[in-house]
Amino acid sequence: MGVSFAFLRAIFFLLVISIPNSLQLQFTSIRSSRSAFQFTAKANDIMEQSVSETSKISTQDNTKKLQELLSQTFSFVQISKNTINGSLAILDEVSSRVHNKMQEADGIVDIKSIGNSNENDVCTKKSIAVAGLLRALLYHYGFKRGKGRKALLYSIEPLLLDPINTADIHQSEAKILAITLLITSLAFTNNTDEKLDEEEEFRSTSRAAVSGLLPSGRYQNKKHKLGDNENNFSISEENIPIIQSMNHFGTAASKNMLRLVIDSPGDNYIDLHILTSYIRAFVSDTSPLMSIASQVIRNQLHLREDNIFNENSPRPQVTKVDAAAALNLAAEVAPWSEMPPRLLVDVSLSMNLQHAAERICISAVQSSNTSQDELHEAVQSLIDGTSENHQYRQADAYSTEFYDYGGKSRFAEARFIHACDTICKVIVKRQFPIIERQVERVDKAFERIQKDHIINEEAPLRNGPIEIREFALLQLRESNLHDVAHRLASLWEMEYIYDEKDVEKYIQARKSRYLQWENIFQRDTVIPEEISCPKELRSQVEEMMQTCHKGDCIGFDVEWADDIPGAALLQLSTVSFAILVDIPKLIESTEGCEALHDTIGKIFKGEYKCKDSELHIVPNIVGFSCREDLKRLSESSKQSKVSWFETDDIKCFRDIKPLLSEENEKLKHLGLSRICEFYFEKPLDKSEQCSLWSRRPLSESQRIYAALDAWAVAALWTKLEQ
């Protein structure tokens, strides 16, 4: 038998006034440091500690706010008296089980004493109290330990929804009501900058409790895979009413929590991780949440309404924790009719939240609200961004996983670059059989795209199977492994060139295909060596800056290696002068760090002044898709004896890639090599892209490749200026 909307709302609103102050401790209890009480502490000590913390962290206003939230959540849901009574009984049972697990604790008040005259009025009070008890239980046993997990699962057994007794719909609804009230209480906290470690531990404990309560919690180790769209319960005639009740309760609770995030961005805080987990378990149709969820996501990530994201434009700082929470919410609600998925993929990659970017793409694939063009753009952005970060293996995996959703156009290139990277590494380790397997993988990739009749003008590889073989033989030749190269060449029915005359012919053939050093710089310009001496760095930077005029730019690029944290090499170049900076060697000494600070650091800050010159020329520092480059420089600076580079201090930096995309839409998804072919009629030779940049000295071909990469950026900037 149901109760009317007005009657139910009036009853629940009474709790705002009638809740005792002594109960306010329950929803934020145990906020104190773990050091203040060990896991062996008595439960009554824990509860007493929470009383003292209440005055500082949980104000009466916050308690009322939570009470209002719980009341509003169910103000328009028809709840029968049997359901409410069932929820009260379940909460009492959970409380008793917590007491049984904490028998050594003296003086814990049983929640049955929280009023017993009006069932409706005490339902949410008891849920807040039980939420506090579950936190106390996890603190007592340790929420990261097996004992804590077992104690939690024992205590919440009366709430478990799987399996459901479909014969008793009221009992199932009572469980759903009790779980929703508990999770709302656990999700609500106070957002404060004080005692951040304690605040984070408090949230971690709440999340651990929620993981036990939800069918999709961590204790079931449920993972999201492409194509995995299972419901928590099988759909049959018997449990359709239960699923409808779950969605009805879940939508109401989720809407109100999202609304609180928007209306109270200051002190009151809803843990979006908990809210997302709740939506995943109890909301089967997220369409009613899309509009308000998109507002929350924009607010949390400080995104513009025009759906344009530029990571170089100034915006308020967002922590990775808060960003991950908002992105996970987006992946669950899938508000792609309100905002394009590529926007959030770009945000994820800019904050190195690659897993979140993948989840956004999976969500876009599974959603019916995503247009094909938007889906393909999101997937291609994920693959391109991962490849630009030199995560070639992952880019290859993404292009395979999302092959039918935009990955086709990136599939062959991602497989090719991954193979090149692997071949360079296995040659060093003398694991030559892997070379054959990598070549075979590239062959299969090109067979697949030819079978699918994929013709992509953006693809930089015309004949991948031949190029990967040439690349492998070239790397073997440079390592003087002629016997291995000759064997593989015979296997591939290719001619292996290893005498000087034939090698020269091969080099000349490649020179005719790619941009070359002598075609760009004056013939007497020496190919730069890597600079490892502080005095030489100062001298070379001064000479380079003397060539700059007003409006000029300096192109930069960074190479890195798996065995070197930070940057392995920094390249700087104008259109006529290039230098290579050996970052790992220079940061070994204080003198080297000071030289980097006085040269590289000041150039990026726009503060470098040439000697014997009254003019202060501030050239533009330009990179190409250089988010990871800047990150690597910053990492190297942090490892140095003297800090010389901070990303927050960069004042005259520009990323040329979005500017080129604005200039010509066809260039939007092209790499630097193909853009050079568009403007200069020849591409860059990228055969050294995956070489070992930690090796010293660098080979001549490595130095040419590095210098031309930086030159290309400066030359493209000049083209745009013209």
N, C-alpha and C positions, 0 to 999 in steps of 0.2 A: 504494500500500500504506500503510495507516494505522498509527499508533503508539498505544499504549495511553495512557489518561489518566495513570496513576501514573508511567509511564516518562517521558512528556513533561514532566510537572510537575517531576519530580526533575531532569531535565536543565536546564530553564530556571532552576530555583532556584539552581543552582550559580553562575550569573553574579552573584548578590548578593555572594558571597564572593570570586569570582575576578576581578572587574573591576579593572583597574589604576587607581590614583589619577590617573595622567596622562590617563586618558580622561574623567574627571569634568568636564573643561572643555567637552566637546562639546555637552551638551544645554543649557547656559546660556551658551554662548560669545558674545562680542561684546556685553557688557552696558555697555560704557563709552560715554562721550559721543561724539557724532558729531564734536565739535570736536577730540577727541583724535587722530582719524585721518580725513583727508579721503578722498574716494572714490578718489583716485589713490594711496592708500597701498598698500604691498605686502601681499600676503596673509599673509606670515610675520609682519609687524608686527601684523596683526590677531590672529593666533593667539597671539602672545606676550602681547598685551594681555589676551586672554581668560584666559590662565593666571594673571595677577596678580589678575584679578577673581574667579576661582574661589574663592579663600580667603575672600572676603567674602560672596559671593552664593550660591555652590553648595557646600554642605557635603556631606561624605561621606554623611551620613544622608539628605539630599535625593536624592542620586544613587541610593542603595539603594532609596529609596521609589519612584523611577521604575522601577527594575529590577523591583521587586516588582509594580508595577502592570502592566508589560508581561507578566510571567510569569503573573500571575493571569488576565489577559485571555484567554490562550490555553490555560489549564490544562485546560479542558474542551472544547476544540475539536479534533477529530481532524484533524491536519495531516500530510500524507504527507511522506516524505523528499524526494520530487521537488519538492514545493511549497517546502519550506525551502531546498533547494539553488537553486531558481529565484530565490527572494527574495534570497539571497546574491549571486548573479550579477548581478541587477538593481541592487542597492545598489552593487556594485563598479563597474558601468557608469556609474551616476550620479556616483560619486566621480571616476571618470576624466574625465567630461565637465566637472565643476567645475574640475578641474585644468587642462583644456585652455583653459577660459575665463579662468583666472587664471595664465597661463604666466609672467608677470613676477614672481610670488611665489616666493621661494626657500624651500626647507626645509619645505614642507607634507608631512606624513607621509601616505602612501597608506594607506587603511583596509584594504587587503589584508594589512597587517602586523598587524592586530588578530586574532591567533590564527588558525590554519587547521587545527587538529587535530580540532575538534568543531564541525560545522556548526550544530547546534542551539544550542550555548552562545554562539556569536558572532553569531547572527542579530540579536538585540536590541541588542547592543553596536554593531554596525555601523549600525543604524538611528539610534541616538543620535548617533554620529559624523557620519553624513550630514546629520542635522538641523542640527548645528553648522556643517557646511560650507555648507549652503544659506543659513544666516543670514549667514555670512561673505561669500558671493557677493553677496547682496543689499546688504549694507553696502558692499561694494567698488564696485558699480556704482550704487547708489542705488535703493532699492525703490520710489521714487515716479517713477522715470524710465523712459523707453522702453528704454534699454540694459539696465537691471536686469530688466525684464520679458522681453526677448528672451533674455538669458543664462539666466534661470530656466527658461524653456520649453525651451531647448536642452538644459539639464542634466537635466531630468526627463522627457525624451521617452521613455526606456525604461519609464517608469511609466504612461504614458497608457493609459487603459482604453477610449478611444473612437477608432477602432473596435476591437472585441474580436475576436481570432482564435478563433472559437467551436470550431474544430477541436482546439484544445489547451486543455483545461480546466485542466490543471496550470499552464500558463503564466499563465492569467488569475487563478487562485487565488494564484499567486506574486506577481503585481502587487498584488492586494488585500491580501495579507499585508504586503508591503513598505510600501504606502501607509498601512495602519493603524498599523504600528509607527512610521513617520515622523510621522504626524499626532499620535499619542499623545505622542511626544517633543516635538513643537513646541508642543503644548497645555500641557505641564507646565512650570511656572516657580516662582519663589519669591516669595511675596506679602510685600513689605516696604514700609514707609513711607519708606525712605531713597531718595534720588535718584529721585523719582517721574517726572521727565522721561525719564531713562534707562530706567526700567522700562516706561513706555508705549511708548518707541521700540523696545524689545526685543520687546514684544508685537506692535507693528505690523509688525515685520519677520517674525515668526512667522506672522502672519495672511496676509501677502503670499505667503509660501512655500506656505501651505495653499491659497490661491486658485489657484495653479498646479496643485497636485496633484489637486484635486477636480473632477469633471465639472461641478459646479454652482458653481464658483468665479467670482470677479469677471471673469476674462478671457473668460468666455463671456457676461458681462453678463446673467445670467438673472434675471428679475424675477418677483415673485409677483403674479398677477392672480386675481381671483375666477373660479373655474371652471378655473384652470390646475392640473391635477393630473397632469402628465406624468411618466412615469418617465424616468430617464436613458437607459434602454435599452429598445427595443421587446421585447415578450414574444413569444417564439417557442419552438418545441421545442428549438432548438439552444442558446439562451442561458438557458433556465430554470435549469439547474444553476448557472450563473454568478450569476444573481440570488439564488438560494438561498444560495450561498456568501457573497455580499456581505452579505445580511441576517444570516446566521449570525455572520460575523466582526464586522459592525457592531454588532449587539446586544450581543455579549460585551464589546467594547471600550467601548461607550457606558455600559453598566451599571457597569463597574469605574471609569470616570472619574467618573461621578455619585456612586458610593459614596465615592470619595476626597474629593469636595467636601464630603460630609456628615461623614465621619470625621476629616478634617484641615482644619478651617476656619481654622487659624492660618497657619503658615508655608507649607505646600504649597498651591499654587494651580493650578486647572485653568481655562484660558481658556474660558469658556462660549461665546464667539463661535466659536471653533474647533470646539468640541464640537458646537454646533448645526449648523455647516456640514457636519461629518462625518455627523451623523445624517441630514441632508437628502439626502446623496449615497448613503449605504450602508445605511440602515435603511428598508425598505419598510413594515414593520409595527411601529409604535411602541407597541403595547399593552403589551408586557413592560416598557416604560420608564416607564409613566404614574405608577405609585405612587412610585417613587424620584425621578422628575423633579419631581413635585409637592412632595416634601419639600425638594428643592433650591430650588425657586422660593419656597416659603414662608420658608425660612431666609434667602435672599438679599434678599427684600423685607420681612422681619420682619412677616409677616402672621399673623393669629390663626387658630386652627384652626376657629373657627365661621363662617369665610368672610364676616365682616362687616368692611367697610373704612370707617373714619372718618378723613378726612385731618386733622381737627383734634385727634385723640387723639394723645398723645405716643408716639413710637416712635423707635428708633435711626435716625440719619441714613443715607440710602442715596444714593450718587452716581448721577447720570444714566447714567454708563457701566455701572455694575454693574446698575442697574435695566433698562437696555436689553438687556443680555445675558440676564438672567433672563426677560424678556418674550419675546424672540426664541426662547428655548428652549421656552417654553410654547406659542408659536404653532406650532412645529415638531412637538412631541410630542403636542399636543392632549390634555392630561390632564383633559378636561372631565367625566369620571366621578368625578374626585377633587376638583375645584374648579370653581365656576361661572365662565364667561368674563367676566361682568360685573364680577366682583371685580377682574380684571386690567385691564379697560378703565378702571375708575375709578382704579386706581393709575397707569396710563399717562397719563391726562388730568391727574391731580394733579401730575405731574412734567413736563408739557408734551411728552410723548412721543406725539404724535398718530399718527405713522406706526405705532408699535408697537400702539396701540389698534386701528387699522384692520386690522393683520395678525392680531390676536387674533380679530376678528370674521370675517375671511376663514377662519381656521382653524376656528372654530366652525361656519361654514356647511359646510365641506368634511368635517367630522368626523361620524361616525355616533354618537358618544357624547354629542351635545348634544341636550337636550330642546328642543322648540319654544319653550316659555316662557322658558327660559334664553337661548336664542339671540335672541329678540325683545328681552328685557331688555338684553342686551349691545349690540345695535344701537341701540336707543333711547337708551341711556346715551351712546353715541358721538355720536349726532346732537345730543342735548340739550347735552352738554358742549361740543361744538364751537360750537354756536350761542351758548351763554352766554359764550364767549370772543370773541364778535362776529366769528367766522370764518364769515360767512353763506354765502359761496360754497362753502366746503368742506362745510358742513352740507347744503347743497342737493345737492352731488355725492354725499355719503354716502347721503342719503335715496333718491337715484336708484339708486345701486349696489346697495344692500341693500333695494330696494323689496319684494321677495318674502320677506324674512326679518326683518320688523319695521319696515322703513322706510315702509310704507304710511301708518301713523298719523302720521308726521311729514312726509310728502312735500309736501302742499299748504302747510303752514305754513312749512317751510324754503324752498320756492320763492318764497312770498310775501315773506318777510323779505329774502331775497337780492335780489329785484326792488326792494323799497323802498330798500335800501342802494345799489344800483346807480343808481337814478333820482336820488337825492340827489347822487351824485357826477357824473353826466353833465350835470345841470343847471348845475353850476358850470363845467364844461368846455364848455358849449354844444353838446353832442353829442346833440341832440334826437331824431334817428332811433332811437337806442338805447332811448328810452322806449317806443316802439311795440313793439320786439322783446321787451322785458321784460314788457310787458302781454300779448303773445301767448303767452309762455312760461307765465305764470300761468294764462291761459285753458286751455291744453293740460293743465296739471297738474290743474285742477279737472275737466276733461272726463274725464281718466283715472280719477280716484278715483270719479267718478259712474258711469263705465262699469263699474268693478270693484265697485260697490255697497258702497263703504267708508263706514260710518257710525261716526264716532268721537266719543264724548261729550266727549273731552278737547280736540278741535280748537277753537281760539279763533276760527276764521274761518267765519262763516255764509255769506257771499257774497263770496268772494275776488275774482272778476272785477270786481265793482262797486267794492269797496273799494280795489283797486289803482289803478283809474282816478281815484277821488276823491282818493287820496293824491297821484298825479301832478299833478292839477290844483291841489291845495292847495299843493304845493311850488312850482309855477310861479307861482301867485298871490303867494306870499310873496316871490318873487324878481322881481316886477313884470314877468313875461314873459307878458303878457295875450294877445298875438297868437298865441304858440305854444300857450297853453292853449286859446284859442278854436278854433284849427284842430283840435287833438286832440279837443276836446269834440264838434265837428261830425262828425269821423270816427267817434267812438264813439256818436253819436246821443244825446249828453247835453247838458244845459243848463249853460253855463259862467256862473257868477255872479261879476260883477266890480264892480257898483255897490254902494255902501255899504249900502243897505237890504237888498238880496238877500244880501250877505255876512253881515249880522247875522242874518238868518233861518237861514242855513246854520250859523252858529256856535251858535245856540240849539238847533238840531236835534241837533248833536253833544253839546251839554251835557246834553241829556236822556238820552243813551245812556251817558255815562261819568261817573265820579267827577270832581267839580269842586272847585277851590280854595275857593270861597265856601261849599260844602257841608260843608267840613271845618274850616277855620279861621274865626275870628271875622271878621265882615264888614269891620272896620276894620284887619285884619291886611294889611300891605302885602306884595305878592309880592316875595320877596327878590331883590336884585341880587347878581351875582357879586362876592365880596370880593377885592380885589387890593391893599389897603393893610394893612400889618402892624398898625398901630394899630387899625384897624377890626376886623381879625380877632380881636385880643385882646378887644376890647369885646364883639363879637357872641358869641364863645364863652363869655365870662363871663356874659352875659345868658341864654344857653341853659342853662348849667349851674346857674344859680340856680333854674331851673324844675324841676330834677330832685329827686326824693325817693328814699328808700331803696326799692330794688326796681324803680325805673324803668329804662327803656332808651333808648338813642340809636340810631336806625336810620341806616345809612349806605349809600351807593351811590357808584359811580365811573363817570364817562363818559370815553371816550377817543376818539382820532381817529387815522387812518392817518398823518397828517403831524406828529403830536406823540408823541415817545417818552414812555412813562409815562402819568400821569393828565392829562386835559384839564380835569376838574372833579370836585370832591369835594362830596357832599351829606351833611349831617348834619341829623337832625330828631328832636325828641321828638313827642309827640302834639299839641303846641300851639305849637311853635316850630321854624323851619327856617332853615338858613343854607347858602349856596353858596360854596365856596372855590375861587378861581381859582389852582390850583396852578402852572401855567406862569408866570404873572406874578409870584407871590410868590417862587419859587425863583431869580428873576433877581438878587436882592439878598441880601446877608448878613443884613440886618435881617429880610427876609421869611422866610428859612430859620430864623432864631432864633425868630420868632413861631410858625412851624409847629411847631418843636420844643417850645415852651412850652405850646402849646395842643393841636394834633392828636396830636402824639407822646405827650404825657402822658395824654391821654384814653384812648388805646389801651393804654397801660401801666397804667392805673388809678391814676395818681399826681397827677391834676389836683386842686387845692384852690381852692375859691372864696375870693375876698377877703372880709374882714370876716365870716368864718364859722368857728366852731369845729368844725363838723361836716365830715367828709371823706366826701362822697358818692361812691361808685364805681358808676356806672350800668353796666348791661350794654351792650356795643357789639354790635349785631346787624346782620347782613347777610343777603342772600338769594342763595345759590349764588355766593359772593363770592370764590372762589379767585383768579380773574383780577383782581378789584378790588384785593386785597391785593398781588398781584404788581405791578400798575401803580403803586401808591403807593410800593412799595419801589424801583422803577425810577426814579421821580421823585426820591426821596431820594438815590439814588446819584449822580444828575446834579447835585445841589445843591452849593452852596458849603459848607454845613454839613449833616451828616446829621441828619435829624429823624424818620425812621421806619424801624424794623427789625421784620420779621415775627417774629423770635425773641423780641422783647420784649413781644409782645402777651399780656396776662394775663386780660382780661375780655371776650374776644371770643366770640361764638356765631354759628353759621350756622343760621338758622331753618328752612331748607328740610327737612332730615331730621327736625326736630321736628314740622313740619306733617304729614310723611308718616306719622310714628308716631301722630299724633292722628287722622288719617283716611287710609286707604289710597287713597281716590279722588284725593287731592291729590298723590300721589307723582310724577306726570309732568306736572303743571300748572305753567304759568309764573306769575309774580307777578300779572299782570293777571287771569287766570281765578281765582286763589285769592282775590283781592279781591272778585270777583263772588260767590264762594261765601260769604264772610263778610259783605260789605257790600252785596250785591245789585246792585252795578254794577262793571264792570271799569275798569281804568285805560286812559286813552287813550294808546296806544303809537305814535301817528303821528309823534312826534318822536324815536323810538328811534334811527333811522338818520340823523338830521340831522347837520349839520357842527358838531361840538362844539369845533372849534378857532376858529370864527368869533367875533369880538368886535365889538360887544357881542352877547350872546345875545338872541334874540327872547323876547318875553313867553311865548309858548307853550313854548319850550324851558325857560325858568326854572320854569314851572308843572310841566311834566313831570318835571324833575329833582327839584324839592322833593317832589312827591307820591310819587315812587319811594322816597325815604328815609322819608317819613311812613308809607307803607304798611307797611314793615317794622316800625316802632315800634308801629303800631296792631295788627298781627297778633300781635306779642309780648304786647301787653296783653290781647288776646283769649285767648291761650293761658294767660296767668297767671290770668285770671278763671275 
